């Protein structure tokens, strides 16, 4: 659906060149929700904007539906952008126009007739849950409602692609979850290929099928969201995942339980097995759970526990071997 072929974007600032995206190649599949994650300045927004040519690549090619769009201009570029909806972090609504008029404005710009607009606007307002707010002005809407208008506007022209530039970073947690759920419903109902950029791994794991991790203008890791969370390969990705899982322990626990602390990672079906209770029962050791959680990513469980293990040295060694053979990963945090 969308292919980046050796895409680079370089900005010139006086006599200095700034590389925003460096030699990036990967593919986004038709109909999926794809995430691009990274810290500020990683190049993710720049890369996203090459898809609708709000930012042209300095080198390389962007292929959409087997067509090289990199050099599109004039009417061909306008047609491509109509097929590529976009929602923004700060909504970008016209404050002097009503909700209906904001959506109608995007349709007029695409050359739609008055009859088409009159029929389509109520449809998209119903889809985003704002049928009763058509005559309201943006100043009378909450942040979540403004973003719903932004989504309605972006899909009004029946695009094939929906680009989401930090769509929830200006929203609170509850509203973020509702917007992500709406985007997922739209993807499932309309089959729109959806690309979301975010600096938050929590956003990516809630909604995306696959993810590209960007650092210093490059994609350092690419894969299914579950695999990236369960077994991150790059050190930067591990840092992002660990921050998201939030399993840091205070120093006093290391001092108090310094004899043996273990970090246990479960993946897939084994995350639901009673490995801890089996270990205690079979090896005569004590296991004290200090921290942990089980999350479901793409409907598959991922569990992480930090435990203190206590018992005679032979039993502890046997128990550790059993745990290591039963789970995805076992790490001794302090020995």
C-alpha positions as CSV (number, residue, x, y, z in Angstrom):
1,X,0.0,0.0,0.0
2,X,2.6,2.5,1.1
3,X,6.3,1.9,0.4
4,X,9.3,4.0,1.5
5,X,12.2,3.3,-0.7
6,X,15.5,4.8,0.6
7,X,13.7,8.0,1.7
8,X,15.8,10.8,3.1
9,X,14.8,14.3,4.0
10,X,17.4,17.0,4.5
11,X,16.8,20.6,5.7
12,X,19.3,23.4,5.0
13,X,19.8,25.9,7.7
14,X,22.2,28.6,6.5
15,X,25.3,26.6,5.6
16,X,24.3,23.6,7.8
17,X,22.4,20.5,6.7
18,X,20.0,18.8,9.1
19,X,19.0,15.3,8.3
20,X,15.4,14.7,9.5
21,X,15.0,11.3,7.9
22,X,17.9,9.1,6.8
23,X,17.7,6.4,4.1
24,X,14.5,4.8,5.3
25,X,12.9,1.8,3.7
26,X,9.8,-0.2,4.8
27,X,6.2,-0.9,3.8
28,X,2.8,-0.2,5.3
29,X,0.2,-2.8,4.4
30,X,-3.2,-2.0,3.1
31,X,-5.9,-1.8,5.8
32,X,-3.6,-2.0,8.8
33,X,-3.1,0.5,11.6
34,X,0.6,1.3,11.5
35,X,2.5,3.3,14.2
36,X,5.6,5.3,14.0
37,X,7.0,6.1,17.5
38,X,10.0,8.0,18.7
39,X,11.1,11.0,20.9
40,X,10.8,14.6,19.7
41,X,13.1,15.3,16.8
42,X,13.4,11.6,15.7
43,X,11.9,12.4,12.3
44,X,8.6,10.7,12.6
45,X,6.4,13.7,11.7
46,X,8.6,14.5,8.7
47,X,8.4,10.9,7.5
48,X,4.6,10.9,7.9
49,X,4.2,14.1,5.8
50,X,6.1,12.6,2.9
51,X,3.0,10.3,2.4
52,X,0.8,13.3,1.3
53,X,3.8,15.4,0.1
54,X,3.4,18.1,2.7
55,X,7.1,17.3,2.9
56,X,8.9,16.1,-0.3
57,X,11.7,13.7,0.1
58,X,15.2,15.0,-0.7
59,X,16.0,11.6,-2.1
60,X,14.3,8.2,-2.4
61,X,10.8,7.4,-3.4
62,X,7.3,7.1,-1.8
63,X,5.1,4.5,-3.5
64,X,1.3,4.5,-2.9
65,X,-0.8,1.8,-4.5
66,X,2.1,0.9,-6.8
67,X,2.4,4.5,-8.0
68,X,5.4,6.7,-7.4
69,X,3.9,9.9,-5.9
70,X,7.2,11.6,-5.1
71,X,7.1,13.9,-8.1
72,X,3.4,14.7,-8.2
73,X,2.3,18.3,-8.9
74,X,-0.7,20.3,-9.7
75,X,-4.0,18.4,-10.3
76,X,-2.4,15.0,-9.7
77,X,-1.1,16.1,-6.3
78,X,-4.5,17.6,-5.4
79,X,-6.2,14.3,-6.2
80,X,-3.7,12.3,-4.1
81,X,-4.2,14.6,-1.1
82,X,-8.0,14.1,-1.4
83,X,-7.4,10.4,-1.0
84,X,-5.1,11.0,2.0
85,X,-7.0,12.4,5.0
86,X,-5.1,13.9,7.9
87,X,-5.8,14.7,11.6
88,X,-3.6,17.0,13.7
89,X,-2.5,17.3,17.3
90,X,-4.1,20.7,17.8
91,X,-7.3,20.0,15.6
92,X,-6.8,22.9,13.1
93,X,-10.5,23.7,13.0
94,X,-11.8,27.0,11.6
95,X,-13.2,28.7,14.7
96,X,-15.6,31.0,12.8
97,X,-17.3,28.0,11.2
98,X,-19.7,25.5,12.7
99,X,-18.9,21.8,13.0
100,X,-21.0,21.2,9.8
101,X,-19.3,24.0,8.0
102,X,-15.8,22.8,9.0
103,X,-16.5,19.4,7.4
104,X,-18.2,20.9,4.4
105,X,-15.2,23.2,3.8
106,X,-13.0,20.2,3.3
107,X,-15.5,18.6,0.9
108,X,-15.9,21.9,-1.1
109,X,-12.2,22.1,-1.5
110,X,-12.3,18.6,-3.0
111,X,-15.0,19.7,-5.5
112,X,-18.0,18.0,-4.0
113,X,-21.5,19.3,-4.8
114,X,-23.9,20.8,-2.4
115,X,-26.0,17.7,-2.5
116,X,-23.1,15.4,-1.8
117,X,-22.1,17.6,1.2
118,X,-25.6,17.7,2.6
119,X,-25.7,13.9,2.5
120,X,-22.2,13.1,3.6
121,X,-21.7,15.4,6.6
122,X,-24.5,13.9,8.7
123,X,-23.1,10.4,7.9
124,X,-19.6,11.2,9.2
125,X,-21.0,13.1,12.2
126,X,-23.0,10.0,13.2
127,X,-19.9,7.9,12.7
128,X,-17.9,10.0,15.2
129,X,-20.7,10.4,17.6
130,X,-21.5,14.1,17.1
131,X,-24.8,14.1,15.3
132,X,-26.2,16.6,17.8
133,X,-23.3,19.1,17.5
134,X,-23.6,20.0,13.8
135,X,-24.5,23.7,14.5
136,X,-22.0,24.2,17.3
137,X,-18.8,26.3,17.0
138,X,-15.4,24.8,18.0
139,X,-15.3,27.1,21.1
140,X,-18.2,25.3,22.5
141,X,-16.6,21.8,22.2
142,X,-14.3,19.9,24.5
143,X,-10.9,18.7,23.3
144,X,-12.2,15.3,22.5
145,X,-15.1,16.6,20.5
146,X,-12.8,18.9,18.5
147,X,-10.7,15.9,17.6
148,X,-13.8,14.0,16.6
149,X,-14.6,16.8,14.2
150,X,-11.1,16.6,12.9
151,X,-11.6,12.9,12.3
152,X,-14.9,13.5,10.6
153,X,-13.4,16.1,8.3
154,X,-10.5,13.8,7.5
155,X,-12.7,10.9,6.4
156,X,-15.5,13.0,4.7
157,X,-14.0,12.6,1.2
158,X,-13.7,8.8,1.6
159,X,-9.9,8.6,1.7
160,X,-7.9,5.5,1.3
161,X,-5.3,6.6,3.8
162,X,-5.7,8.4,7.2
163,X,-2.6,10.1,8.6
164,X,-2.7,10.9,12.4
165,X,-0.1,13.4,13.6
166,X,0.1,13.0,17.4
167,X,-3.8,12.8,17.5
168,X,-4.1,12.3,21.3
169,X,-1.1,14.2,22.8
170,X,-3.3,17.2,23.7
171,X,-6.0,15.1,25.4
172,X,-6.4,13.6,28.8
173,X,-6.1,9.8,29.4
174,X,-9.9,9.0,29.3
175,X,-10.4,11.1,26.1
176,X,-7.3,9.6,24.5
177,X,-8.7,6.1,25.0
178,X,-12.0,7.1,23.4
179,X,-10.3,8.7,20.4
180,X,-8.1,5.6,19.9
181,X,-11.2,3.4,20.1
182,X,-12.9,5.5,17.5
183,X,-9.9,5.4,15.1
184,X,-9.9,1.6,15.5
185,X,-13.6,1.4,14.7
186,X,-13.2,3.6,11.6
187,X,-10.3,1.4,10.5
188,X,-12.4,-1.8,10.9
189,X,-15.6,-0.3,9.4
190,X,-14.1,1.6,6.4
191,X,-10.9,-0.3,5.8
192,X,-8.8,2.9,5.7
193,X,-5.1,2.3,6.0
194,X,-4.2,4.3,9.1
195,X,-0.8,5.7,10.1
196,X,-0.3,7.1,13.6
197,X,2.7,8.8,14.9
198,X,3.3,9.2,18.7
199,X,6.0,9.6,21.2
200,X,4.0,7.4,23.6
201,X,4.3,3.6,23.4
202,X,1.0,3.3,25.3
203,X,-0.8,4.8,22.3
204,X,0.9,2.4,19.9
205,X,0.2,-0.7,21.9
206,X,-3.5,0.1,22.3
207,X,-4.3,0.4,18.6
208,X,-1.6,-0.5,16.2
209,X,-0.9,-3.7,14.3
210,X,2.7,-2.9,13.5
211,X,5.2,-0.3,14.5
212,X,8.4,1.4,13.3
213,X,10.6,2.8,16.1
214,X,12.6,5.9,15.1
215,X,15.7,7.3,16.7
216,X,18.0,10.1,15.4
217,X,16.3,10.2,11.9
218,X,16.4,6.4,11.4
219,X,14.1,3.4,11.8
220,X,15.9,1.3,14.4
221,X,13.3,-1.4,14.8
222,X,10.3,-2.6,12.8
223,X,7.7,-5.3,13.6
224,X,4.4,-6.5,15.0
225,X,3.5,-4.4,18.0
226,X,3.3,-7.5,20.3
227,X,6.7,-8.7,19.2
228,X,8.3,-5.3,19.7
229,X,6.9,-5.1,23.2
230,X,7.6,-8.7,24.1
231,X,11.1,-8.9,22.7
232,X,12.5,-5.5,21.8
233,X,15.8,-5.9,20.0
234,X,17.3,-2.4,19.9
235,X,18.5,-0.7,23.1
236,X,16.4,2.4,22.4
237,X,13.2,0.3,22.0
238,X,14.0,-1.6,25.2
239,X,14.2,1.8,26.9
240,X,10.8,2.9,25.6
241,X,9.2,-0.4,26.5
242,X,10.6,-0.5,30.0
243,X,9.4,3.1,30.6
244,X,6.0,2.1,29.4
245,X,5.8,-1.0,31.6
246,X,7.0,1.1,34.5
247,X,8.7,-1.7,36.5
248,X,11.4,0.3,38.2
249,X,12.0,-0.6,41.8
250,X,13.0,1.8,44.6
251,X,16.6,1.4,45.9
252,X,15.3,0.3,49.3
253,X,13.9,-2.9,47.9
254,X,17.3,-3.7,46.4
255,X,18.8,-3.2,49.9
256,X,16.1,-5.1,51.6
257,X,15.9,-8.0,49.2
258,X,19.4,-8.0,47.9
259,X,20.0,-11.7,48.1
260,X,18.1,-12.6,45.0
261,X,15.8,-10.5,42.8
262,X,14.4,-11.9,39.5
263,X,12.7,-10.3,36.6
264,X,10.4,-12.8,34.8
265,X,8.9,-12.2,31.4
266,X,6.0,-14.2,30.1
267,X,4.9,-14.2,26.5
268,X,1.8,-15.7,24.8
269,X,-0.2,-18.4,26.4
270,X,2.4,-19.0,29.1
271,X,1.6,-15.7,30.7
272,X,-1.6,-17.3,31.9
273,X,0.0,-20.4,33.4
274,X,0.5,-20.8,37.2
275,X,4.3,-20.9,37.0
276,X,4.9,-19.0,40.3
277,X,2.6,-21.3,42.4
278,X,4.0,-24.4,40.7
279,X,7.5,-23.3,41.5
280,X,6.7,-22.7,45.2
281,X,4.9,-26.1,45.5
282,X,7.5,-28.2,43.7
283,X,10.8,-26.7,44.8
284,X,10.2,-25.6,48.5
285,X,11.1,-22.0,47.9
286,X,9.4,-18.7,48.8
287,X,8.6,-16.2,46.0
288,X,7.6,-12.7,47.0
289,X,6.1,-10.7,44.2
290,X,7.3,-7.1,44.4
291,X,6.0,-5.7,41.2
292,X,4.3,-6.9,38.0
293,X,1.5,-6.9,35.5
294,X,-0.1,-8.8,32.7
295,X,-1.2,-6.8,29.7
296,X,-3.0,-7.8,26.6
297,X,-1.5,-6.4,23.4
298,X,-3.2,-7.4,20.1
299,X,-5.3,-9.8,22.3
300,X,-2.1,-11.7,23.3
301,X,-0.9,-11.6,27.0
302,X,2.5,-10.2,28.0
303,X,3.4,-10.6,31.6
304,X,6.3,-9.1,33.6
305,X,7.0,-9.9,37.3
306,X,9.8,-8.8,39.7
307,X,10.1,-11.3,42.5
308,X,12.3,-12.1,45.5
309,X,13.3,-15.8,45.7
310,X,14.3,-17.3,49.0
311,X,15.3,-20.8,50.1
312,X,18.4,-23.1,50.3
313,X,20.8,-22.6,47.5
314,X,20.2,-25.9,45.8
315,X,16.4,-25.4,45.7
316,X,16.8,-21.8,44.5
317,X,19.0,-23.0,41.6
318,X,16.6,-25.7,40.6
319,X,13.6,-23.3,40.9
320,X,15.4,-20.8,38.7
321,X,16.2,-23.4,36.1
322,X,12.5,-24.4,36.1
323,X,11.3,-20.8,35.7
324,X,13.9,-20.1,33.0
325,X,12.7,-23.1,31.0
326,X,9.0,-22.1,31.5
327,X,9.0,-18.5,30.6
328,X,10.3,-16.3,27.8
329,X,13.0,-14.6,29.7
330,X,14.5,-14.7,33.2
331,X,16.9,-12.0,34.4
332,X,18.7,-11.8,37.7
333,X,18.4,-8.2,38.8
334,X,20.6,-8.5,41.9
335,X,22.6,-11.4,43.2
